[in-house]
Amino acid sequence: FFFSSRRRHTRCSGVSWARRCVQETEFSQGTGPRVNRRKFELLKTFKQIETEEEYQALINKEDHVKRVFFRFLLSPLQCIGQENVMNIQLVRNKLEGPPFQQKDVVDNNSQLVEIPCDLMFRSIGFKSEQIDPNIVFDKKKRIIPSLHGVIAGKENNQVEAGQYCSGWIKTGPVGVIDATLN
């Protein structure tokens, strides 16, 4: 996540921030990339939830406070519900490998986790992929070459009227999302 946007969000009144499964590792020792250390320092300011029971108690608390929970090392398995999403089922992961080169892998010894939810968003990430072979795509830069948003043609980079692109497919990932909108 982008540090500046998360820090700004934590200043919202009437919102409680909490975290689960954040381990104090190399970041707490003052090593590692600066941006990661700053993110970790921000996360440490959130209430640490130690147990699933404590998490459930906070979810069921009726005090009209909005709560944002950061839960780490979980991967979605399935959405549960009839016509609308009601729960999401997740599997726990664990980190393997040396610091800054770790990969998350499924922890086969853990139980599934089910979290109630009313709304779900799919994050598509930073890497653009070519989805139409008829549109020019720069595989190295992961963008659609364009001139002021008009897509460049396959021959001699001439623009083709009527075909346009915008956002990160045009520029590549730049800043936070609202930076691309300006």
trRosetta pair geometry for C-beta under 8 A, 3 or more apart (Angstrom, degrees):
i j d omega theta_ij theta_ji phi_ij phi_ji
1 5 7.1 -116 169 70 95 106
1 6 5.3 75 131 -49 129 128
1 39 7.1 137 64 -134 88 125
2 5 4.6 59 84 17 108 108
2 6 6.7 167 84 -10 54 89
2 175 8.0 48 -121 176 149 52
2 176 4.9 -111 39 -90 175 104
3 6 6.0 -67 -149 41 28 106
3 7 6.1 27 159 -20 68 110
3 35 6.3 -137 -27 -160 135 84
3 38 5.3 23 -132 112 149 119
3 39 5.5 -112 -92 -77 97 79
3 42 6.7 166 -146 -14 85 149
4 7 5.9 -54 -144 36 28 111
4 8 6.4 30 155 -19 62 107
4 176 7.0 -112 70 -39 109 139
5 8 5.7 -54 -149 36 32 114
5 9 6.4 35 152 -22 65 105
5 176 5.3 135 -46 -127 129 150
6 9 5.5 -52 -147 34 34 114
6 10 6.6 39 154 -27 65 101
6 39 7.5 62 56 -130 151 82
6 42 6.1 99 113 142 120 154
7 10 5.9 -51 -154 25 32 113
7 11 7.6 34 149 -22 58 100
7 42 6.0 -102 -84 -117 83 137
8 11 6.1 -57 -168 23 38 113
9 12 6.0 -22 -174 -13 52 114
9 15 7.9 -77 163 103 79 160
9 68 7.8 23 146 -7 123 174
10 15 7.9 -141 -142 93 37 120
10 17 5.8 -25 -123 -36 91 155
10 42 7.1 -154 -29 -168 153 105
10 45 7.3 57 -165 95 154 130
10 46 8.0 -113 -120 -76 122 90
12 15 4.4 34 94 12 109 135
14 65 6.3 -156 -175 -133 64 66
14 66 6.0 61 131 19 87 97
15 65 7.2 142 -118 -180 20 82
15 66 4.8 -33 -109 79 74 102
15 67 7.3 155 -164 -93 64 24
15 68 6.2 22 179 -7 111 107
16 47 7.1 -7 175 7 98 131
16 58 7.9 -139 110 -165 141 118
16 65 5.0 48 -15 148 115 127
16 66 7.1 172 21 87 72 47
16 67 4.7 -24 68 -107 100 76
16 68 7.3 178 86 25 50 67
17 45 7.7 32 88 103 132 85
17 46 4.2 -93 126 -120 100 102
17 47 6.9 149 93 14 57 82
17 67 7.8 166 -83 -157 23 60
17 68 5.3 -16 -111 66 67 101
17 70 7.6 19 -174 -8 88 104
18 46 5.5 159 -119 166 16 106
18 47 4.4 -35 -109 68 82 98
18 48 7.6 169 -161 -79 76 9
18 49 5.3 53 170 -32 119 112
18 55 8.0 163 130 -115 142 76
18 58 6.6 23 -24 168 170 168
18 67 6.5 -3 10 -169 114 104
18 68 7.3 164 28 85 68 53
18 69 5.2 -21 74 -110 98 71
18 70 7.2 -169 96 25 48 72
19 22 5.0 -4 150 -7 132 127
19 43 5.5 78 -82 -173 160 93
19 46 4.4 99 -16 92 102 130
19 47 7.2 164 20 77 68 47
19 48 6.0 -31 69 -107 90 55
19 49 6.8 -173 83 16 36 86
19 69 7.4 152 -94 -163 28 58
19 70 4.5 -17 -112 66 79 104
19 71 7.7 167 -160 -77 50 39
19 72 7.7 15 -170 -12 94 105
20 48 7.7 121 -93 -164 43 56
20 49 4.5 -37 -84 67 93 108
20 55 6.3 12 -81 -85 144 127
20 69 6.7 10 -2 -176 109 103
20 70 7.1 179 26 90 66 57
20 71 4.7 -4 60 -111 112 76
20 72 7.1 -171 88 19 65 73
21 71 6.3 59 29 -161 116 62
21 72 4.5 -145 97 59 107 87
21 73 5.3 -116 152 33 143 111
21 74 7.9 130 44 -30 159 93
22 40 7.6 161 -178 -141 122 80
22 43 5.4 -170 -136 146 165 133
22 44 7.5 -144 117 -78 141 62
22 48 7.3 -112 48 -119 104 96
22 70 7.4 32 -50 107 120 116
22 72 6.0 96 -75 11 67 140
24 27 7.3 -115 -154 67 57 86
24 28 3.9 18 -171 -21 100 152
24 44 7.8 58 -93 -97 100 118
25 28 6.7 124 52 15 25 96
25 29 7.8 -65 135 2 40 103
25 99 6.5 172 154 -112 123 111
26 29 5.6 -64 -155 39 43 112
26 31 5.0 -69 177 75 97 102
26 32 4.8 114 119 -42 113 120
26 99 4.5 77 -27 -149 145 149
26 100 7.4 -55 57 -35 157 91
27 31 7.6 -110 -93 64 26 57
27 32 5.4 -56 -86 46 64 146
27 36 6.0 -119 -98 130 117 93
27 37 4.9 173 -151 -111 89 62
27 40 3.7 74 145 30 154 171
27 41 7.7 -138 158 -40 115 68
28 40 7.0 -119 -56 145 66 136
28 44 7.9 114 -95 -77 99 143
30 37 7.1 47 -135 -132 36 141
31 37 8.0 169 78 -79 20 122
32 36 5.2 -77 141 80 119 126
32 37 5.7 148 81 -56 100 92
32 99 7.0 -101 -85 161 110 121
32 100 6.3 180 -125 -69 94 114
33 36 4.6 80 71 10 93 107
33 37 7.0 -163 93 -10 46 86
33 100 7.6 119 -11 -117 98 123
34 37 5.6 -57 -149 35 33 112
34 38 6.4 32 155 -20 67 105
35 38 5.8 -53 -149 35 32 112
35 39 6.6 35 152 -19 64 104
36 39 5.6 -50 -148 35 35 113
36 40 6.3 35 153 -19 66 105
37 40 5.7 -57 -149 38 31 111
37 41 6.3 35 152 -22 66 104
38 41 5.6 -50 -146 34 32 113
38 42 6.6 35 153 -19 63 102
39 42 5.8 -55 -154 35 32 111
39 43 6.4 31 151 -18 66 106
40 43 5.6 -53 -148 37 35 112
40 44 6.4 40 152 -25 65 103
41 44 5.7 -51 -150 30 32 115
41 45 7.3 38 150 -25 59 97
42 45 5.9 -52 -165 20 38 112
42 46 7.8 40 143 -22 62 96
43 46 5.8 -46 -166 18 47 114
43 70 6.7 -97 -132 81 104 157
46 70 6.7 75 95 25 172 118
49 54 5.1 -177 -157 104 85 116
49 55 5.0 82 169 -74 144 82
49 58 7.0 -87 -105 1 129 145
49 69 7.5 -10 2 -138 147 106
50 54 5.9 65 49 19 72 151
51 54 4.7 102 58 4 82 99
51 55 7.1 -139 101 -3 48 87
52 55 5.4 -53 -151 36 37 117
52 56 6.3 38 152 -20 68 104
53 56 5.7 -53 -146 37 31 110
53 57 6.4 35 153 -22 64 105
54 57 5.6 -51 -148 33 31 115
54 58 6.7 31 153 -17 63 104
55 58 5.9 -59 -155 35 30 109
55 59 6.5 31 151 -20 65 106
55 69 7.3 73 -145 -135 102 145
56 59 5.6 -52 -148 34 34 114
56 60 6.2 18 159 -6 67 112
57 60 6.2 -66 -144 46 27 101
57 61 6.4 48 152 -48 63 98
58 61 5.5 -35 -148 3 33 121
58 67 6.3 142 156 -138 108 163
58 69 7.9 130 104 -81 135 119
59 67 7.5 -131 -99 69 50 151
59 116 7.2 119 -177 44 140 114
61 65 7.7 -11 107 43 116 106
71 74 5.5 12 126 5 107 136
71 115 7.8 -163 26 -79 160 150
73 92 6.1 28 130 -165 97 71
73 93 4.3 -136 -169 65 76 87
73 94 6.6 50 -162 -85 133 30
73 95 7.1 -87 -102 -38 122 83
73 104 6.0 -164 -124 -137 74 126
73 107 8.0 41 163 -14 114 121
74 90 4.2 21 180 165 109 142
74 91 7.1 150 -155 71 63 34
74 92 6.2 -38 -100 -104 68 48
74 93 6.7 -153 -73 7 18 92
74 113 6.2 -64 -130 54 126 140
75 90 6.2 148 70 -158 33 85
75 91 5.5 -23 61 58 90 87
75 93 5.8 78 -17 -45 103 117
75 104 7.6 157 -50 126 113 127
75 106 6.9 -73 33 -91 136 87
76 79 7.7 8 -174 -55 124 70
76 88 5.8 -53 -127 178 104 116
76 89 7.4 95 -159 77 63 51
76 90 5.6 -52 -97 -99 42 80
77 89 4.7 -54 60 103 109 96
77 90 6.2 170 0 -110 89 22
77 91 5.5 85 -52 -23 116 98
77 112 6.9 -51 12 -137 151 117
78 88 7.5 -178 94 -154 39 58
78 89 5.0 8 55 47 80 113
79 85 5.0 -64 -169 -120 120 101
79 87 7.6 150 -165 85 51 50
79 88 5.7 -31 -108 -106 62 75
79 89 7.8 -158 -81 16 15 79
79 120 6.5 -109 -107 0 126 166
80 85 7.5 81 62 -153 42 63
80 86 5.9 -68 103 64 79 89
80 87 4.2 -14 61 67 115 96
80 88 7.0 -172 15 -87 84 23
80 89 6.0 77 -29 -26 116 101
80 114 7.2 -7 17 -145 146 114
81 84 5.3 -82 161 92 142 45
81 85 4.8 -177 6 -130 151 21
81 86 3.8 143 -95 2 101 88
81 87 6.7 160 -53 24 86 64
82 86 7.6 38 10 -17 69 126
84 118 7.4 -2 151 -157 124 63
85 88 7.0 11 -174 -61 116 86
85 117 6.0 -25 132 94 114 94
85 118 6.9 121 85 -173 90 19
85 119 7.0 126 65 -99 126 15
85 120 5.2 -69 128 -6 178 117
86 116 6.7 -42 162 -143 65 76
86 117 7.4 126 157 61 18 54
86 118 7.7 13 -117 -97 42 49
87 114 5.1 11 176 -179 129 100
87 115 6.4 152 -157 77 75 38
87 116 5.4 -47 -97 -101 79 47
87 117 6.6 113 -122 23 26 75
88 114 7.2 168 81 -151 38 56
88 115 5.4 -16 57 59 87 92
88 117 5.5 8 -8 20 104 130
88 120 6.5 123 -70 -97 130 132
89 112 5.6 0 -173 174 100 124
89 113 7.3 149 -160 80 51 47
89 114 5.1 -21 -102 -99 71 82
90 112 6.9 148 75 -167 41 72
90 113 4.6 -25 67 67 96 99
90 114 7.5 173 20 -83 73 32
90 115 6.7 20 0 -1 118 108
91 106 5.6 1 128 -139 131 103
91 107 7.5 -177 158 48 88 72
91 110 7.0 126 -173 84 70 112
91 112 5.9 -46 -92 -113 66 72
91 113 7.4 170 -89 19 17 85
92 106 7.7 103 86 -157 49 58
92 107 4.7 -35 103 45 96 121
92 110 3.7 -56 48 116 127 165
92 111 7.6 51 -2 58 119 45
92 113 6.6 91 -53 -18 85 117
93 104 4.1 38 153 176 142 107
93 105 6.2 146 -158 71 91 25
93 106 5.8 -61 -105 -97 73 34
93 107 5.9 153 -143 -13 16 89
94 104 7.1 155 73 -149 23 68
94 105 6.2 -31 61 64 74 78
94 107 4.4 89 -20 -75 104 107
95 102 4.4 6 -170 179 107 136
95 103 7.3 146 -149 71 61 31
95 104 5.9 -42 -91 -94 61 65
95 105 8.0 123 -118 18 17 77
96 102 6.5 144 68 -152 30 81
96 103 5.9 -28 63 62 84 81
96 104 7.9 131 16 -115 76 20
96 105 5.5 -1 7 11 123 122
97 101 5.0 -113 151 105 125 83
97 102 4.3 172 67 -110 103 49
97 103 5.6 77 -5 11 138 78
98 101 5.0 28 68 48 84 113
98 102 7.1 -140 74 -62 29 72
99 102 6.8 -13 -120 -32 26 106
107 110 4.2 55 100 -7 113 117
117 120 6.0 82 123 -66 138 88
126 168 7.3 -115 -151 178 61 152
126 173 4.3 -18 -152 -59 104 152
127 142 5.9 -92 -155 -154 64 154
128 137 7.9 -152 125 -153 111 112
128 142 4.4 140 50 164 92 93
128 143 6.4 86 51 -87 152 40
128 144 7.9 -110 152 -24 150 78
128 168 6.5 -173 -58 121 115 94
128 169 5.0 135 -126 -109 144 72
128 172 7.7 -110 1 -112 124 53
129 142 7.8 -23 -68 -149 35 99
130 133 7.0 73 149 -87 120 50
130 135 7.4 -172 -151 76 91 91
130 137 3.8 -154 -94 32 114 174
130 139 7.2 -49 -25 -87 124 84
132 135 4.5 56 87 10 110 107
135 144 6.2 -25 152 -129 114 124
135 151 6.3 -60 -153 -167 100 151
135 163 7.1 -170 -118 -175 105 138
136 144 6.4 111 86 -155 74 75
136 145 5.6 -47 117 39 125 101
136 151 6.7 155 41 175 99 100
136 152 5.7 -62 62 84 152 84
136 153 6.9 122 -26 169 133 15
136 154 5.4 -179 -74 -86 106 63
137 143 7.7 178 -155 94 63 28
137 144 5.8 -45 -104 -96 64 68
138 141 4.3 9 115 43 127 101
138 142 6.9 -71 92 -12 79 14
138 143 5.3 0 50 59 113 72
138 144 7.4 172 10 -102 84 17
138 145 5.6 93 -35 -46 115 94
139 142 6.9 23 -162 -78 30 57
141 172 6.0 -88 171 -74 89 125
142 172 6.4 96 75 -114 89 88
143 146 8.0 -102 152 5 106 93
143 168 7.9 -120 -106 155 89 53
143 169 6.2 133 -142 173 61 41
143 170 6.3 50 -162 -173 109 12
143 171 6.8 -163 -120 57 135 7
143 172 5.2 -68 -62 -57 119 79
144 151 5.7 -41 154 -122 120 99
144 152 7.9 174 158 30 73 82
144 165 4.5 137 70 -39 134 170
144 169 5.4 22 6 154 104 95
144 170 6.4 -40 58 -92 89 52
145 151 7.4 87 83 -159 58 60
145 152 4.2 -38 110 30 102 131
145 157 6.5 -72 134 -134 141 99
146 149 5.5 10 152 -134 141 9
146 150 5.7 151 -165 67 93 35
146 151 5.2 -50 -100 -97 94 37
146 152 5.8 -147 -94 -19 31 82
146 159 7.5 64 -154 -115 60 102
146 164 7.5 70 -140 -150 139 50
146 165 5.4 -146 -55 46 147 107
146 170 5.5 -44 33 -137 139 94
147 150 5.3 -27 64 59 78 95
147 152 6.4 94 -17 -73 89 89
147 159 5.1 -88 36 -69 119 127
149 164 5.1 16 151 -158 94 96
149 165 6.2 -157 -157 62 63 53
149 166 5.8 12 -132 -80 113 77
149 170 6.1 -19 -108 -125 65 149
150 159 4.3 40 122 -161 119 131
150 160 7.3 -177 168 57 94 46
150 161 7.1 -23 -153 -102 126 43
150 163 7.0 88 -165 79 63 64
150 164 5.9 -45 -102 -101 46 74
151 159 6.8 128 79 -147 39 74
151 160 5.9 -27 83 46 91 97
151 163 4.1 -55 35 117 125 107
151 164 6.4 -146 -20 -94 88 17
151 165 5.6 86 -75 -12 94 104
152 157 4.5 -25 -171 -159 130 68
152 158 6.9 126 -160 69 71 21
152 159 5.7 -60 -104 -90 48 59
152 160 7.6 88 175 0 14 83
153 156 7.2 13 79 62 106 68
153 157 6.8 137 56 -163 67 13
153 158 4.5 -11 33 71 123 75
153 159 6.5 159 -17 -133 88 6
153 160 4.7 110 -75 -44 95 101
155 158 6.5 -9 86 21 74 105
160 163 4.9 20 90 29 106 119
165 169 5.1 -106 -176 104 120 109
165 170 4.6 163 115 -73 99 93
166 169 7.3 48 69 54 30 96
166 170 5.4 -22 -131 -14 18 137
167 170 6.1 112 57 17 38 98
167 171 7.3 -117 139 22 26 98
167 180 5.6 58 -136 159 61 140
168 171 6.0 -72 -124 60 38 83
168 172 6.2 -20 -166 154 75 11
168 173 5.1 20 -142 -83 127 53
168 174 7.0 -175 -108 13 81 77
168 180 6.4 -57 -54 -110 75 156
171 174 5.1 -46 128 -8 127 131
171 180 6.8 -168 43 -125 141 103
174 179 6.3 -122 119 107 86 121
174 180 6.0 123 68 -80 98 91
175 179 3.2 -18 103 53 143 161
175 180 6.8 -180 67 -40 101 73
176 179 5.2 106 55 -5 64 103
177 180 6.0 -56 -164 30 41 110
177 181 6.9 38 145 -21 69 105
178 181 5.2 -49 -151 31 47 118
178 182 6.8 49 154 -25 70 98
179 182 6.2 -53 -156 27 34 109
